[in-house]
Amino acid sequence: MTINMGPQHPATHGVLRVVLELDGEVIVKATPHIGHLHRGVEKLAESKTYHQVIPLTDRLDYTNAMGNNLGYVLAVEKLLGIEVPKRAQYLRVMMAELQRIAAHLIWLGTHALDIGAMTLLFYNFREREEILKIFEEVAGGRLTPTYMRIGGVSKDLPDGITEKIKEFIQAFPDHVKEYETLLTKNVIWLKRTKGVGIISKEDAINWGMTGPSLRGSGVKFDVRKAFPYSSYDEFDFEIPIGSVGDVYDRYIVRLREMEWSNAIAEQALERLPKGPILSDNPWVALPPKDNVLKDIDALIRQFKIASEGFQPPKGEVYVSVEASKGELGYYLVSDGSNHPLRMRIRPPSFLNLSALPKMIEGSLIADVISAIGSIDIVLGEIDR
Amino acid sequence: MAEINMAVKKLQEKFPASVLEVKTFRGEVNITVQKNDIVGISKFLYSDPDLQFEMLTDLCGVDYFPGQPRFEVVYLLYSMKNKERLRLKAKVGENESVLSVESIWKAANWLEREVYDLFGIHFVNHPDLRRILLWDEFKGHPLRKDYPVEGPDFDKPFVPEV
């Protein structure tokens, strides 16, 4: 029997369609169909200046906007070969880690909801709201903050926000314990997740999986450690890994990751250096607004950068960051003009999802739900 | 950087005729190779005990229109053992095809489908070469430079008759 799951199915986390060929309740073959959310971001970027692409990246994985911004601006900075002030690097790390917590909270809430544990969703969105409030004050936006700029960040921290961030960071470990009391030893949860959707170490690497989905299978690969960017080598944190590679391992890995993200954000806040938040490279960074209003040179610079952008040297770079879903990479090819010749986004969810048939073929139809939930896909990023 | 040089050196020893160009930009090594040898080179890089590029991080196309040959297929490899990346490139002309590396890295399955979908480059020996992001009836390949950003039928909107 053939069953069509999606594209409007509540458990597919967006518009994913999976065609399942069944023998009784056992899956013989699974074929995911994607592309319902394709917006042509890569094509659009080719006709925009480098600054104009930043808001587009917000909308890839819309639960992880800060991380998407970060990967893109790092790629452009590498292409230009410019240095970013230390304070901006730390602010970026702090925001990216808070965003990772928020993204994992959405994952946990929806994943648990799919499997039937409804309470957790309300707990998760309570904490996520706190993070989004922080983003709103810092960047001006909640879901799509567009906080990062090429050469730094858009704004410094407003007054009184450090206390709020501190408050959140102090309270958060207890919240994780709260989630764990609901799930980690819950018999129903264990039955639905243990031994389900297993993928071995070798297969996970071969299928190009990254992020918590790969680490659940016991591979210690994290871009933050393998290729430290934005001063990640100055922070103390560990990479949690699983052993079996089932849904439960991926769950545990993400829970531990939230705690480590919290720890990194705390370190960033404590050791936040003083200084500028934007590079002083006159070709790239917009001048401070006060100067624009008083100084003709700054006004001209502002106008040139906003209208024409800048021209990086000919060449190509690949920069990746550890987004909440896995390795998010940007491959930029420049032909020396003010817009990219090619911007390729390496979407982590895309490759993680491509391994889904491998995980679920031979298992029961109910396990498809937990397997899809456990690889944490966001279709905005898969379809781009 | 010793390991990267090792990969380049080993490739040049093993496939002297296929390594066309080695370029380094911002510390990243780009190797342009003959497109017909891509499977042999990939197999070697994957299985050589000193290199072990066991992960295909990314595979994408680039359109250099109106340059000739028009396309480039870019392979980004990662070695867990050496913590090193390596970028392979193969130049592909307009109506030419490339051999699929799906038999080595399963990750190439969807990535090659995407390149086929958006650039129209055919991959020989691919088990399931269908469009992936766009629907099957779609005409054209949007990431080609001669495909308009707003679409070919921008000024002819589809209005259903009532």
Interface residues (C-beta under 8 A of the other chain):
Chain A: I34 G35 H38 G40 E42 K43 L44 E46 S47 K78 L79 G81 D203 I205 N206 W207 G208 V219 F221 A226 F227 G315 E316 V317 Y318 S320 E327 G329 Y331 V333 L341 R342 R344 R346 F350 L351 S354 A355 K358 D383 R384
Chain B: F25 R26 E28 N30 E54 M55 L56 T57 D58 C60 V62 D63 Y64 V74 L76 M80 K83 R85 R87 W105 K106 A107 N109 W110 L111 L118 R131 I132 L133 L134 W135 P142 L143 Y147 V149
